[in-house]
Amino acid sequence: MENRWSSSAGRRTVHPREAAVLEGTELFVTDWRRVDREHLDGFHWAVDEDAAAADMTANESFPRGDENVDGFMLLSLVTSAFFNNYPVGAPGMVAWNYGVDRVRFPATVYLENEIRMRVTLEEVTEKPVGWLLRNKVTVEMAGSDRPAMTGDFLVMLTG
């Protein structure tokens, strides 16, 4: 199974000045994927959550210990899903990660779980420097009624 979000042919085809008509519309849904051990270990290393750099004894009491995919790793995957699939943009424009609001991790993801991301455009606001787009992000987990992650991802488009 591929360990990356697939790329959409329709990415960056809507200019932000025309994006307001898409408010309330689902912009994209990624393919299902898993986080593999190599990527999970790489994330832990990158944030100093490995035995060589941190006291990891608290993880020993967590169910299934090092098999759980950290919520902040799920949050970090939002960037690549947006980069590969976000339909709003234009040649010469730059998309900035402007922030996240109301992020929650209602269900734990483990290595064998399949996840996918569902993104809906909530609001487009024109600013002096460009356009601010608020996107509702839900990371779904196959076979679960509860999402693994929800939140609003803010994108600023300038250029």
Order of alpha helices (4+ residues) and beta strands (2+ residues): beta-alpha-beta-alpha-beta-beta-beta-beta-beta
